[in-house]
């Protein structure tokens, strides 16, 4: 094919040279004899016209040759292809387009593609050939959709010569795709919406403003659904602070486009109320059942509330998607739930023969404090209790020794194998300081128990422990040690000095010495522990770091990068850090730099890259790290990436930070 084209170009250049030479000779003849020169000029013009017509005829014949597919196939096969009712395209194996039928020509709206390459004109078809695909479903071209069948044909050109051609058969499925899209867009979307802090907002406002606040909140909610979304939506208020709505997917897509900015619009309600109102919403999407969509929406709302509120949670195809959650959780002033929870947990413990307590990977002080507190509760009820530890943080070493020095606790700390041998059908498992199945120190333990109680203070993740009897999760709490100590205080249990100090140490670590994420109840619990002889001075002595750790911390900080002018990033390229406690301490330390609102520390330990994030509240590190599989709080969060290089982990983190910044710009 290419040889023939080059041959034509050569012939044309030779004839052109002859034509020019003829003209030169003719000009010479004209100089000597005008009559003979004019006769020669006429002959030259006639020959030029004849040559042009001959070239056009040859080109036309060549085009007909290509378009009638002179490819060593018999006439019947050729006729079948030409009259085939579906569009057909044939290309060389390298992608050069050599033929198509009239149906395909109509499909591409008479666009001339012969001689061009699939890479440039139809790259998806070329990729399918390279990948060895036999079919491309719902291929979109010129506002139409096709299922494309791909076949490779072997053609013999000579005795020992073969070539391969790509045949593409196009089946028009445009009507089906459009019908499917129309069907999908009509899928049922069910949502529950609630005002998180309705009572607190009203109680913080003067009496004369309360009705105006309620009216303004309701006005903003209805305006967002009916005037801003402006699609098929049914919204109904069924309690003073609760709504439900039903809409189709088209309306849902409009909500997504606005990134559920009703979350921010509600916060703008400021009619002498001291507390900013926030809302939470759970959305369920189903194509088959409005009843199931309603159940999914309820599950999504429970997830939103357990994560602290101020967010939309979508539950679709068994997966959760989160939007919002940028507001710091406020402490709940009512203690009714805590008292009810204490009583419920106590009753379940009473009806269990053995109790086992586990935490997250690398058991830390908050885990240990909660485990010791629960052990004390169980021991007071005369129950057999065990703390199961697989891996632990070096900071708890001294506190573990405290437990082992006490006769009552000497046999309480056991390993996984012993725990699984000892458990019975009526045994109870406590999971503390995490509710993520992937973060549990001994993940297979939760599969062995029928009765599980989770106590945590982090926002609920997508992979939470669904089979738990009780999930006592309070995101306002400073630590899980605070929650457990509060339960003990309700029971009026007298603690030993070292028990109280371990609980207080757990609180001190998670609050950075009572400087962050503390509320009234945090200090109430601290008072209870102090009454039980806990000494903060002694705890500080235990928590002092050695010289080697101090030097390592300084070495990591020397790698500091500032990104986006207010985010500190430290990446341990040299991989000298082998202690995840140091990582957290460095992240805390970076917040002391003026102008820094958030910090991230990235270190690789064995096959895992650990990322610790800290914030002063202006940037939500929990939302950022959730994007890469982590979690935590607005101000304190972490993530673990398996089988990644430290450079890859850094790129993943930077991408998540960029996404967060872009999302907040669009609100």
C-alpha positions in Angstrom: 0.0 0.0 0.0 2.7 2.5 1.0 4.9 1.3 -1.9 2.2 2.2 -4.4 1.8 5.6 -3.0 5.5 6.4 -3.0 5.7 5.1 -6.6 3.0 7.5 -7.7 4.8 10.4 -6.0 8.1 9.4 -7.9 6.2 9.3 -11.3 4.7 12.6 -10.7 8.1 14.3 -9.9 9.7 12.8 -13.1 6.9 14.1 -15.4 7.0 17.4 -13.7 10.8 17.7 -14.4 10.2 16.7 -18.0 7.5 19.3 -18.3 9.9 22.0 -17.0 12.7 20.9 -19.4 10.2 20.9 -22.3 9.2 24.5 -21.5 12.9 25.5 -21.4 13.6 24.0 -24.8 10.4 25.5 -26.2 11.5 29.0 -25.0 14.8 28.5 -26.9 12.9 27.4 -30.1 10.6 30.5 -29.7 13.7 32.7 -29.6 14.8 31.4 -33.0 11.4 30.6 -34.6 8.1 31.8 -33.1 5.9 29.6 -35.4 7.6 26.3 -34.6 7.8 27.4 -30.9 4.1 28.0 -30.6 3.4 24.6 -32.2 5.7 22.9 -29.7 4.1 24.9 -26.8 0.6 23.6 -27.9 1.9 20.1 -27.9 3.4 20.5 -24.4 0.1 21.9 -23.0 -1.9 19.0 -24.6 0.6 16.4 -23.1 0.3 18.1 -19.7 -3.5 18.0 -19.8 -3.4 14.3 -20.8 -0.9 13.5 -18.0 -3.1 15.2 -15.4 -6.2 13.3 -16.6 -4.2 10.0 -16.6 -3.0 10.7 -13.0 -6.5 11.4 -11.8 -7.8 8.2 -13.4 -5.0 6.2 -11.8 -5.8 7.7 -8.3 -9.5 7.0 -8.8 -8.7 3.4 -9.7 -6.4 3.1 -6.7 -9.1 4.4 -4.4 -11.6 2.0 -5.9 -9.1 -0.7 -5.4 -8.8 0.1 -1.7 -12.5 0.6 -1.1 -13.6 -2.6 -2.8 -11.1 -4.5 -0.6 -8.7 -6.2 -3.0 -7.4 -8.3 -0.1 -7.2 -11.8 -1.6 -10.8 -12.8 -0.6 -13.3 -14.3 -2.9 -16.1 -12.2 -4.5 -18.8 -13.7 -2.3 -17.0 -12.8 0.9 -16.4 -9.3 -0.4 -20.0 -8.8 -1.4 -21.1 -10.0 2.1 -18.8 -7.4 3.8 -19.9 -4.6 1.5 -23.6 -5.3 2.1 -23.3 -6.2 5.8 -26.1 -4.4 7.8 -23.7 -3.2 10.6 -20.8 -0.8 10.4 -17.5 -2.5 9.7 -13.9 -1.1 9.9 -10.7 -2.9 8.8 -7.2 -1.8 9.7 -3.7 -3.1 9.4 -2.4 -4.7 12.6 -0.3 -1.5 13.2 -3.6 0.5 13.2 -3.6 2.0 9.7 -7.2 2.2 8.5 -7.6 0.5 5.0 -11.3 0.0 4.5 -14.8 0.5 5.9 -18.3 -0.1 4.5 -21.0 2.5 3.8 -22.7 1.9 7.1 -19.5 2.9 9.0 -19.1 5.9 6.7 -22.6 7.1 7.7 -21.7 6.5 11.4 -18.7 8.8 11.2 -20.7 11.3 9.2 -18.7 10.9 6.0 -15.4 11.7 7.7 -12.6 10.3 5.6 -10.5 8.0 7.7 -8.7 5.8 5.1 -5.0 6.1 5.4 -5.2 7.4 9.0 -4.3 5.5 12.1 -6.5 4.2 14.9 -4.1 5.7 17.5 -5.1 9.1 16.4 -8.8 8.7 15.3 -10.1 5.8 17.5 -7.5 5.2 20.3 -9.9 3.0 22.3 -10.1 0.5 19.4 -6.3 0.5 19.1 -5.9 -0.2 22.8 -8.4 -3.1 22.6 -6.2 -4.7 19.9 -3.0 -4.3 22.0 -4.8 -5.7 25.1 -6.2 -8.7 23.1 -9.8 -7.8 23.9 -12.5 -9.5 21.8 -15.2 -7.0 22.7 -15.6 -3.3 23.7 -18.9 -2.6 25.5 -20.7 0.7 25.2 -18.1 2.4 23.0 -19.1 6.0 22.5 -18.6 7.8 19.2 -20.3 10.8 17.8 -23.1 10.7 20.5 -23.8 7.1 19.7 -23.0 3.9 21.6 -21.7 0.6 20.2 -20.7 -2.8 21.3 -17.6 -3.4 19.2 -16.6 -7.0 18.3 -12.9 -7.3 17.6 -11.5 -10.0 15.3 -8.0 -10.5 14.0 -7.9 -12.0 10.5 -4.9 -13.7 8.9 -4.5 -13.1 5.1 -2.1 -14.9 2.8 -0.3 -12.6 0.2 2.0 -15.1 -1.3 3.4 -18.6 -0.8 5.3 -17.7 2.4 3.9 -14.3 3.2 1.1 -13.5 5.7 -0.4 -10.4 7.1 -2.8 -9.7 9.9 -5.8 -7.4 9.8 -8.1 -6.1 12.5 -11.8 -6.4 11.8 -14.2 -4.3 13.9 -18.0 -5.0 13.8 -20.1 -2.2 15.4 -23.5 -3.1 17.0 -25.5 0.0 17.7 -26.7 -0.1 21.4 -27.5 3.6 21.7 -31.2 3.1 22.5 -30.4 0.5 25.1 -27.7 2.7 26.8 -30.0 5.8 26.8 -32.8 3.7 28.3 -30.5 2.3 30.9 -29.3 5.8 31.8 -32.8 7.0 32.1 -33.6 4.0 34.3 -30.6 4.6 36.5 -31.3 8.3 36.9 -34.8 7.3 38.2 -33.3 5.1 41.0 -34.8 5.8 44.4 -32.8 7.9 46.7 -34.0 8.1 50.3 -32.5 10.4 52.9 -32.8 11.2 56.6 -31.7 14.7 57.8 -31.4 15.8 61.4 -30.2 18.9 63.2 -27.3 17.7 65.3 -27.4 20.2 68.1 -31.0 21.5 68.0 -31.5 21.8 71.8 -28.0 23.3 72.4 -28.5 26.0 69.7 -31.9 27.0 71.1 -30.6 27.0 74.7 -27.7 29.2 73.8 -30.1 31.9 72.4 -32.3 34.5 74.0 -36.0 33.5 74.3 -37.1 36.1 71.8 -34.8 34.7 69.1 -35.7 31.0 69.4 -38.6 31.0 67.0 -36.6 33.0 64.5 -33.7 30.5 64.6 -36.0 27.5 64.1 -37.7 29.4 61.2 -34.4 30.3 59.6 -33.0 26.8 59.8 -36.2 25.4 58.2 -36.1 28.0 55.5 -32.6 27.2 54.5 -33.2 23.5 54.4 -36.4 23.8 52.2 -34.7 26.5 50.0 -31.8 24.2 49.3 -33.9 21.2 48.3 -36.6 23.0 46.4 -34.9 26.1 44.9 -31.2 25.2 44.6 -31.6 21.5 43.7 -34.8 22.2 41.7 -35.5 18.6 40.7 -37.9 15.8 41.7 -37.6 16.0 45.5 -40.2 15.3 48.2 -39.1 16.7 51.6 -41.1 16.3 54.9 -40.5 17.4 58.4 -41.6 14.6 60.8 -40.2 15.9 64.1 -39.0 19.4 65.1 -35.4 18.6 64.3 -35.8 15.7 61.8 -36.6 15.5 58.1 -36.8 12.8 55.5 -36.7 13.2 51.7 -37.2 11.1 48.6 -35.8 12.0 45.2 -34.3 10.5 42.1 -30.6 10.1 41.2 -30.7 13.2 39.0 -31.5 15.3 42.1 -28.8 13.4 44.0 -26.2 14.3 41.4 -27.1 17.9 41.7 -26.5 17.7 45.5 -23.1 16.1 44.8 -22.2 18.8 42.3 -22.8 21.4 45.1 -20.8 19.1 47.5 -23.8 19.3 49.8 -23.1 22.9 50.6 -26.3 23.0 52.8 -23.8 22.0 55.5 -22.1 25.4 55.3 -25.3 27.3 54.7 -26.8 26.0 58.0 -23.8 27.2 59.9 -24.5 30.7 58.8 -27.6 30.9 60.9 -26.5 33.5 63.6 -29.5 35.1 65.4 -27.9 35.7 68.8 -27.3 31.9 69.2 -23.9 31.2 70.7 -23.6 27.7 69.3 -23.4 27.2 65.5 -26.1 24.8 64.2 -25.0 21.7 62.2 -26.9 19.0 60.4 -26.3 15.4 59.5 -27.8 13.4 56.7 -27.8 9.8 55.7 -28.7 8.8 52.1 -29.5 5.3 50.8 -29.6 4.5 47.1 -31.4 1.5 45.6 -32.7 0.7 42.2 -35.0 -2.1 43.3 -36.6 -1.2 46.6 -37.7 2.0 48.3 -38.0 0.1 51.6 -34.3 -1.0 51.3 -33.3 2.5 50.4 -34.9 3.7 53.6 -33.1 1.1 55.7 -29.8 2.1 54.0 -30.5 5.8 54.7 -31.0 5.0 58.4 -27.7 3.1 58.5 -26.0 6.0 56.9 -27.5 8.5 59.3 -26.3 6.4 62.3 -22.9 6.4 60.7 -22.9 10.2 60.3 -24.0 10.7 64.0 -21.5 8.3 65.3 -18.7 10.2 63.5 -19.7 13.5 65.2 -22.3 14.8 62.8 -22.0 17.8 60.4 -21.8 15.6 57.4 -23.6 13.7 54.6 -23.0 10.0 54.5 -24.1 8.0 51.4 -24.6 4.3 51.6 -24.6 2.6 48.2 -23.7 -0.8 47.0 -22.5 -1.8 50.5 -20.0 1.1 50.7 -20.0 4.4 52.6 -19.0 7.8 51.1 -18.5 10.8 53.3 -18.9 14.5 52.7 -18.3 17.2 55.3 -17.4 16.5 58.9 -15.2 19.6 59.2 -16.7 20.9 62.5 -15.1 20.0 65.8 -17.3 17.9 68.0 -19.0 19.6 70.9 -19.1 17.9 74.3 -22.5 16.5 75.0 -23.6 17.9 78.4 -26.2 15.2 79.2 -24.8 12.2 81.1 -27.9 10.1 80.7 -26.5 8.1 77.8 -23.3 7.4 79.7 -25.1 6.2 82.8 -27.4 3.9 80.7 -24.4 2.6 78.8 -22.6 1.8 82.1 -25.6 -0.1 83.4 -26.0 -2.0 80.1 -22.3 -3.0 80.0 -22.4 -4.1 83.6 -25.4 -6.4 82.9 -23.7 -8.0 79.9 -20.5 -8.6 81.9 -22.6 -10.2 84.7 -23.9 -12.8 82.2 -20.5 -13.6 80.7 -18.2 -16.2 82.2 -14.9 -14.9 80.9 -14.0 -11.4 79.6 -11.2 -10.7 77.1 -10.0 -7.2 76.2 -8.1 -6.3 73.0 -7.1 -3.0 71.4 -5.6 -1.6 68.2 -2.2 -2.6 66.7 0.8 -1.4 68.9 -1.2 -1.2 72.1 -0.6 2.4 73.5 -1.3 4.1 76.8 -4.9 5.0 76.0 -5.6 1.3 75.1 -3.9 0.2 78.3 -5.7 2.7 80.4 -9.1 1.5 79.0 -8.1 -2.1 79.4 -7.1 -1.7 83.0 -10.3 0.2 83.8 -12.5 -2.5 82.2 -10.5 -5.2 84.0 -11.2 -3.4 87.3 -14.9 -3.3 86.5 -15.0 -7.0 85.8 -12.9 -7.9 88.8 -15.3 -6.0 91.0 -18.1 -8.1 89.6 -16.1 -11.3 90.4 -15.4 -12.1 86.8 -12.4 -13.8 85.1 -10.8 -11.1 82.9 -7.8 -11.1 80.5 -6.0 -8.4 78.5 -4.8 -9.8 75.2 -1.8 -8.0 73.7 0.0 -9.0 70.5 2.1 -5.9 69.8 2.6 -2.9 72.0 4.1 0.6 72.0 7.4 1.1 73.9 5.8 3.9 76.0 3.7 1.4 77.9 6.6 -0.7 79.0 6.9 0.9 82.5 3.1 0.8 83.0 3.0 -2.9 82.0 5.6 -3.5 84.7 3.3 -1.8 87.2 0.6 -4.3 86.4 2.9 -7.3 86.5 4.2 -6.3 89.9 0.7 -6.5 91.3 -0.4 -10.1 92.3 -4.0 -9.5 91.0 -2.8 -8.6 87.5 0.1 -11.0 87.1 -1.9 -13.6 85.1 -4.3 -11.1 83.4 -2.1 -10.2 80.5 -2.0 -13.1 78.0 -1.3 -13.7 74.3 -3.7 -14.7 71.5 -3.2 -18.4 71.5 -3.9 -18.7 75.2 -7.0 -16.5 74.8 -8.5 -18.6 72.1 -8.0 -21.8 74.1 -9.7 -20.3 77.1 -12.7 -18.7 75.5 -16.2 -20.3 75.8 -19.5 -19.7 74.0 -20.6 -17.2 76.6 -17.3 -15.3 76.7 -17.4 -11.5 76.1 -14.8 -9.5 74.0 -14.1 -5.8 74.6 -12.5 -3.9 71.7 -11.1 -0.6 72.9 -9.7 2.5 71.2 -10.6 1.4 67.7 -13.7 0.1 65.8 -11.9 -0.5 62.5 -11.5 -4.2 61.7 -8.2 -3.5 59.8 -6.7 -1.8 62.9 -7.4 -4.4 65.5 -4.3 -5.9 67.1 -5.6 -9.4 66.6 -8.2 -9.2 63.8 -9.3 -12.9 63.8 -10.4 -12.5 67.5 -13.6 -10.8 66.5 -14.6 -13.8 64.4 -14.4 -16.1 67.4 -16.8 -14.2 69.8 -20.6 -14.0 69.6 -20.6 -11.1 72.2 -18.6 -8.0 71.4 -18.6 -4.6 73.0 -16.7 -1.7 71.3 -15.7 1.4 73.3 -14.0 4.1 71.2 -13.7 7.8 70.8 -12.9 8.0 67.1 -15.2 8.7 64.2 -16.8 5.6 62.9 -15.1 4.3 59.7 -16.6 2.4 56.8 -15.0 -0.9 58.0 -16.4 -0.8 61.6 -17.2 -3.9 63.6 -20.8 -4.4 62.6 -21.5 -7.5 64.7 -20.9 -5.7 68.0 -23.7 -5.9 70.5 -22.8 -2.3 71.7 -20.7 0.3 70.0 -20.1 3.0 72.7 -18.4 5.6 70.6 -18.3 9.2 71.8 -16.3 11.4 69.4 -16.3 14.4 71.8 -14.3 12.4 74.4 -10.6 13.1 74.7 -9.7 9.5 75.0 -11.2 6.0 75.5 -9.5 6.1 79.0 -11.8 9.0 79.8 -14.9 7.1 78.7 -14.0 4.0 80.8 -13.0 6.1 83.8 -16.4 7.8 83.6 -18.1 4.4 83.7 -16.1 3.5 86.8 -17.0 6.8 88.5 -20.7 6.1 88.0 -20.2 2.7 89.8 -18.2 4.4 92.6 -15.4 1.9 92.2 -12.3 2.6 94.3 -9.1 2.3 92.3 -5.6 1.3 93.3 -3.0 4.1 92.8 -1.3 2.5 89.8 -4.7 1.8 88.1 -5.7 5.4 88.5 -2.3 6.6 87.2 -2.5 4.3 84.1 -6.0 5.7 83.3 -4.8 9.3 83.8 -1.7 8.7 81.7 -4.0 7.5 78.8 -5.9 10.8 79.1 -2.7 12.9 79.4 -1.2 11.4 76.3 -4.3 11.9 74.1 -4.8 15.5 75.3 -1.1 16.5 75.2 -1.2 17.2 78.9 -4.8 18.6 79.0 -4.0 21.2 76.2 -6.2 19.9 73.4 -9.6 18.2 72.9 -10.6 18.5 76.5 -14.1 19.2 78.0 -15.8 19.7 81.3 -16.2 15.9 81.7 -12.5 15.3 81.0 -11.6 17.4 84.1 -14.4 15.7 86.1 -12.8 12.3 85.3 -9.4 13.6 86.1 -10.7 14.8 89.4 -12.1 11.3 90.1 -8.7 9.7 89.2 -6.8 12.3 91.4 -9.1 11.3 94.3 -7.9 7.8 93.8 -4.3 8.9 94.4 -3.2 9.4 90.7 -0.1 11.6 90.7 0.4 13.6 87.4 4.1 14.3 88.5 4.8 10.5 88.7 3.2 10.0 85.3 5.3 12.7 83.7 8.4 11.0 85.1 7.4 7.7 83.5 6.7 9.5 80.2 10.1 11.1 79.9 11.9 10.2 76.7 15.5 9.1 76.6 18.4 11.0 74.9 18.3 8.7 71.8 14.6 9.4 71.1 15.2 13.1 71.6 18.0 13.1 69.0 15.9 11.0 66.6 13.1 13.5 66.9 15.4 16.4 66.1 16.8 14.5 63.2 13.3 13.9 61.7 12.3 17.6 62.2 15.4 18.6 60.2 13.7 17.1 57.1 10.9 19.7 57.4 9.1 20.9 54.3 6.4 23.6 54.3 3.6 23.1 51.7 0.7 25.4 51.0 2.4 27.9 53.4 0.6 26.5 56.5 1.2 22.7 56.4 4.4 21.1 57.8 5.5 17.8 56.2 8.3 15.6 57.4 9.3 12.5 55.4 11.8 10.0 56.9 13.7 9.2 53.6 16.6 7.7 55.5 14.2 5.4 57.4 16.0 5.8 60.7 12.7 5.9 62.7 11.5 2.6 64.0 9.1 3.9 66.7 5.6 5.1 65.9 5.5 7.1 69.2 8.3 9.3 67.9 6.3 9.9 64.7 3.3 11.2 66.7 5.6 13.3 68.9 7.2 14.9 65.9 3.8 15.7 64.4 2.8 17.3 67.7 6.0 19.3 67.9 5.6 20.7 64.4 2.3 22.5 65.5 4.4 24.7 67.7 5.9 26.4 64.6 4.3 29.8 64.0 1.9 29.8 61.0 1.5 26.0 60.9 -2.1 24.8 61.0 -1.5 21.1 60.3 1.4 18.7 60.3 2.1 15.3 58.7 4.9 12.9 59.4 5.6 10.0 57.1 7.9 7.1 58.2 8.4 3.5 57.0 8.6 0.7 59.6 9.1 -2.7 58.1 6.6 -3.1 55.2 4.2 -0.4 56.4 4.3 3.3 55.9 2.9 5.2 58.9 1.4 8.6 58.6 0.6 10.8 61.6 -1.4 13.9 61.2 -2.0 16.8 63.6 -4.0 20.0 63.4 -4.8 23.1 65.4 -8.5 22.8 64.3 -8.3 24.9 61.1 -7.6 21.9 58.9 -9.4 18.6 59.3 -6.6 16.0 59.2 -9.1 13.2 59.8 -10.9 14.0 56.5 -7.5 14.1 54.6 -6.3 10.8 56.0 -9.6 9.1 55.5 -9.0 9.6 51.8 -6.1 7.2 51.9 -7.7 4.6 54.3 -6.8 6.2 57.6 -9.0 8.0 60.2 -9.1 9.6 63.7 -10.2 13.0 64.8 -10.4 16.5 63.3 -7.1 17.4 65.1 -5.5 14.0 65.5 -5.4 11.2 62.8 -3.3 8.5 61.3 -3.0 6.1 58.4 -1.1 3.0 57.5 -0.2 2.1 53.9 1.0 -1.4 53.3 3.6 -2.5 50.7 4.3 1.1 49.5 7.6 2.9 49.1 8.0 6.0 51.2 8.0 8.1 48.0 4.7 6.6 46.8 3.2 7.2 50.3 4.2 10.9 50.1 2.6 11.3 46.6 -0.6 9.6 47.9 -0.7 12.0 50.9 0.0 15.1 48.8 -2.8 14.1 46.4 -5.2 13.8 49.4 -4.2 17.2 50.8 -4.7 18.8 47.3 -8.2 17.2 47.0 -9.1 18.5 50.5 -7.9 22.0 49.6 -9.8 22.0 46.3 -13.0 20.8 48.0 -12.9 23.6 50.5 -12.3 26.2 47.8 -15.5 25.0 46.1 -17.7 25.4 49.1 
